[in-house]
Amino acid sequence: MNGTDLTHNSLLRLSFLPILAVMLLALPGCSIFDENYRKTIITGGEIYAGTSISANNQPAQEGGGMASVNAPSFDAEGNVVEAAPRADYPDKATSRPGGYEPANDASVHAYLAAAQVRLPTYKYLGTEFGGTINLDNGYRLQDDERSLGGGIGGSVGIGTYGGQRLRFNLNIGRTEVDVAGPRGGFDPGPGTFLLIPGTGDGPFGAGFALAPGAPGVNAVTTSDYSLDYKQTSFTGKFSTDYWCDDDEDEEGFFTGLGFTPYVGLTYARSRFDQRFGGAIPGFGVDFQYDTSVRNNSWGVMFGGQAMMPIRNSPVMLRAGATGQIDFNRAKGTDSLDFTGFGSQTMAIRNSDTTFSYSANAGVTVGAQAPIRFDVDLFYGGIGNTPSISRDGVGPSRLKMEDSDYFGGMLRTTFTF
């Protein structure tokens, strides 16, 4: 890619950066400095009347009296002896007036997810015609594959900072892509050589060229492809809630707009095993590529979720986005077996830094109950999908390429 050429995924990456700022600016009446949390009421006379003053010396209420959530205690002379903070802030999603109040400020969850994944284009074989080599017109495998995943986790309150309650969230997830099946034949055409690029190992590391002769003599008649990709991830993140336009419905539940920013660290271990092989009866030979990659990645993730409870109902709407920077340490082997010749195997490595992202929109049912259910649709991109490059001259190279996905998720959370 040159300095002026941006791919679709590159544009998505660049456009992700201002998402969080836009989400914050889009929340009318919302301040990231929550002035209502732990608001202290001050009175200066024996009879409570006048203006109450918040901790930042801004008028909190005019004309005497105050909201019940801020009601202080009085001694016999009518002086304030205790100012009760507002108990409804900041975690309105699970702790609101009239809603479920967890005794331990903790939760556990489990989820299942299914997605359609578009993997990078994997290239095998090539042709040579009139002395011109083309390694792009052989097999080009790029299918929308199905992925299944799931995970468990939980969260716990860890106190307050700057007037906001902080939470620590932990999640362990598992994702799998399993592909296997025939891929059909390939005929390079009349007068065209069939090229089988090597891995760069040994005296035949450049690969093999099968000369044309009778029609179809150097054609691949049958082929098979398989991919087994598994990833286990661990995520720990810190989050808090900001709420604004805090109105109450008839049951005492707040119906304002909320935002939950978060930041954390991730660690993932992935296994990538890929095979492609076929038969060339005209030459009485078979071939098979085997690729095996193990990747350990450490990352920094950041993002946020916007929340909007529906008035007079247990339903809450959500939408959000997440970005992740991964530092990869991948290594493995790429090999080629060709009938009549020894197996050639090349060690491969990659230490790229990659970017991944996701966006979601969903519905929560039971937002004020001890058991809640979340249903989400999501879309995202993965920046560290392994891909092997073979040029028929040098050794095989391991690259990290983009893949994208979309799907749905069902999650159950128990708060206690």
N, C-alpha and C positions, 0 to 999 in steps of 0.2 A: 504493500500500500504506500503510495507516495504522499507528499505533504498536503495534497488537496483532495485526496480520495477518501471519503468516509463511508464505511459499510453501514448497513442497517443496524447491526448490533452495536457498532461504535456510536451511532447517534443515540441509541437507547442508553448507552452507558453515560454519555455526556449529559443527556437530558435528565438523568436520575439525580444528579447532584443538587439541583435547586428544589427538589420535591419537598423536602422537609421544611425549608423556609416558606414555600408557598402554602403548605398545610397550616403552618403556624399563623401566617398572615391572614389566612382565610377564616380564622375563628374569630368572629366579631365579639368584642367585649371581653376577650380572654387575655389575661396577663400571665406570663410565665412566673411572675412573682405573686404567689397566691396570697393576697392581702387578707383573706377571710380565715385562713387557718390559724388557730391559736390566737384569735383576736381577743384583746383584753379590753374590758369596759371600765371606764373611770368615771366616778361621780364625786362631786365635791360638797354635797350638802346632806343634811339629815334626812330630807325628803327627796327621793330619787326623781329628778325632773331635769329637763334641759337636753343638751346634746351629748351623746356618748362619743368617745374618741377612741379610734383604733390605735394599734401599736405604732403605726407610721404617722400618727397625729392628723389623720384625715377624718372628717365627720362620718360617723357610721350610722347615726339615726337622729332624726330631728323630732322635737315636740314631746319628749317624755316617753317612757316605756321602752321596751325592747323586745326583739324576737325571742321566743321561748328557748331556742337553741343556745342563746347567749345569756340566759337569765342567771344573774348572780344570786348569792345568798346574803341575807341581811342579819345584823345583830339587833338587839332590842332597841337601839337608838336609830335604826334605819341605815346604818353605814354598811358598805359593801365589805364582806369578809372573805369572799371567794368569788373569783370570776371564772366561770366555766368556759373552756374553749369549745368551739364548734366541733362536735363529734362526727359531723357528716363529711368532713373533708379528710384527705383528698380522694379516697378510694370509693367513689360513688358507685362504681360498677358492682361492688360486692357489699358495701357497707353504707346504707342510706337510712334516713329516718323511715321507719316502717318496714325496712328490709331485713334480710338475714344478717346478724352480727356474729362473725366467726370468733370463737373464743381464743383461738391460737394464732389468728392472722396468717394462716397457711393454707395451701391447696395442693392437690395432686391432680394430674391429668393423664389421659391416654388418647391417642388419635390414630386414624387410618387415612391413607391418602392413595389416590390413583391418578396417574398422569400419562399424557402422550408426549414422548420425547423425540425431538428431531436431532439426531446425532450428526457429527461432522461427516463429510464425504470421505469414505475410505476407498483408496485406489489400489487396484491390483492389475498386473499384467500391462502390456503395451503392444505397440506395433512398430514396424519399420518398413517404409516403402520408398524406393528410389534413393536410399541413403539417408532419409529423414526419419529420425526417431520421434515417436509420440508416446509418451507415458500417461496420457490423459484420456485415451479413448478405449481403454480396456474395461474392466469391471469398475463401475462407480457405484458404491453401495451407500445409499443415504435413505433410510426408511424412517417412517414415524413408528417408533417402537413404544410398547406399553411398559410402564414402570409402576411398581407397587412399593409402598412404604408405610411406615408406622413408627410410633415412638411413645415414650413415657417421660414424665417429668413432674415438676412441682415448683412452688414458690413459697417464700416466707418473708414477712416484714422484718426489716433490720433497723428500724428506728427512723428518725427524721433528720433532715439537713436543710437549713434555710427555710424552715416552715413547711417542707414537703416530706411526706412519708416515702421512704425508699423501700424497694423490694428487690430480692435476689431471686432470679429464675434459673432453673437448671432443666435441660432437656437432653435426652438420649434418643437419637433417631436412626433408622435403618432404611436404606433405599436399594432396590434391586432392579436390574434390567437383564432379562434372559431371552436371547434370540437364538434360534436354530432352525435350519431348513435348507432345502436345495435352492440353487440360484440359476440353474439352467446352463446352457452352453454359450460359447463365444467363438466366432469364426473371423479371423483377421481379414479375410478376403483374398481374391486372386492376386498372386504375385506379391503378397505381403508377408513379411516375417512376423511370427509371434514371439514377443519378448517376455521373458520371465525375469524381472529384476532380482538381483541377489541382495544379500544383506551386507556385503563388503568384507566377508570373512573368508580367508583362504584363497587359493589360486583361481577359483571360479566365483569369487565374491561379486563380480559384476553381474552375474546371472547367465541366462541361456537364451539363444536365438534359434528358433525352429524355422528352417527354410520352407518356403512354399513349394508345392509340387502339384500333384493331382488335387483337384478341388476338395477342400475340407481335410486334407491330410494333416495339417498342423492346427486343426480346430480343437478347442476344448469342448467335449461333448456333454459332460456332466460336471457339476461343481456343488460344493456344500459350504455353508457359512455358519459360524456360531459366535456368539458374544455373551460372555458372562461377566456382568459388571455389578459389584456390590460395594456399598459404602456405609460405614458406621460413623456417626458424627456426635460430638459432645459440645453443647453450647451452654455457657454461663453468662448471664447478662443482668444488668441493673436497670430498673425502671422506676418511674413515678407517674403520677396522674396530675393533669391540670384541667380544671373545669371552669366554665364560664356560662353566662346567661342562666344562672342557677335558679330556676323556677321550680315550684313543687306542684304535683298534681293532687287530685282529691285524696289519694292514699298516703301522701307525704313523701313520695319518691321524687327525686330531682329529675328534671327533664331537660337540662342544659346540654351543651356541647362539650365533649371531653377530648383530651389528647394525651396519649401515653408515649413519650419518647423513651428510647432504650439504647444502651450501648453495651457491648460485651466482647468476649473472646470465644473462639471456636477451635476445635481440633477434630480432624477427620482422617480416617484410614480407609483407603479404597483399594479394591482388587479388580484388575482389568485383564481378562483372558479372551483373546480373539484368535479365531482360526479360519482359514480359507484354503480350499484345495480343490483339485479337479483331475480329470483323466483326459489324456490325449492319445486315443487308440492308434491314430495314424503313425505315431512314433513309438507306441508301446510303452509310454511313460506316464507316471503320475507326479503331481507336485503338491506341496502343502506348506503354507505359511503358518507359523505359530508365534503369537506375541503375548507376552506376560509382563504386566506392569504393576508395581505396588507404589502407592503414593501416600505420603504422610504430609498433611498440610495444617498449618497454624494460621489463624486469621483473626481479623478485627471486624466486627459487625456493628451496624448502627441502623436506626430506623425509627418508625413511629406508627401508631394506630390512632385514627380519629374515631370517636364513638358518639352516637346520638341515640339515647333512649327514646322509645315511642311512648307518648303520654298515655297513662291509664292502661298499660299493658306490660307483660314481663319480657318484651322484645326490645333488643337494642341492635341498631345497625352499626357496622364497622367497615373501615377501609384503611389501608396502610401500604407502606413500602419498606423494603429492607435492602441494604447494600452490604457487601462483604468483600474484603480484600484478603486474599489467601497467599501465603508464602509456601510454595510447594517444594517437596523433596521427593522426586519420583525416580525410580530406577527399575530395570528389568532386562529382558532379553527379547530379541527378534531373530527368528530362525527360518530357514528354508530347507525343505527336504525335496530332493529331485532324484528320481529313479536312476540308479547306476552311479551316483555321486554321493560323497559323504555329506552329512548334515552340516550346514554352515550357520553359525550362531554368533550374533553380535550383541555386546552389552550396550544398553542405552540408558541415558540419564537426562533429567531435566530439572532445573531449579528456578523456573519462572515465577514471577509474581502476577497473579491474575485477579480479575474482578468478576463477581457474580451479583445478581440482583433478583428481586422478586416483588410482585405487587399482588394484593389480595383485596377482595370485597366479600363481606359475609354478614350473617345474622346470628345473634345470640338469643337463645330462648332460656328464660330463667335467670336473668341478670341479677336479680335480688334474692335468689334462692341458694340453698347449700349445694345443689346439683344443677349445673348449667350445661347447655349443649350449644356447640358452635358448628355452623355449616359455612364453608368457605369455597369460593372459586379463586384460583390463583394463576398467575403467569410469571415466568422468570427466565433467566439465562444463567448458564453455568460456564465459567471461563476456563476451567481446568480439566476438560475432557481429553484423555490421551488420544493421540493420533500418530501413526508412523508414516514417515516420508522415505520413499526408496527412489533413487534416481538412476540406478543401473551403473553408476560410476563409483560413488563413494559409499561409506557405510550408512546403514539405516539411522534415521534421526527421530528422536522422540520429541513431539511438539504438544503444546497444550492449546486446544482450540475451543471455540464456542459451540455450545448446543443450547437449544431453548426448549421449553416445556410449558404445558398448561394442563390443569386438572382440577380436582375437587378434594376436599378434606372434611372429615367428620371428627369432632373432638368432644370429649366429655370431661368436665372438671368438677371435682368435689372440694368444697371449701369447708374448713373446720377450724 
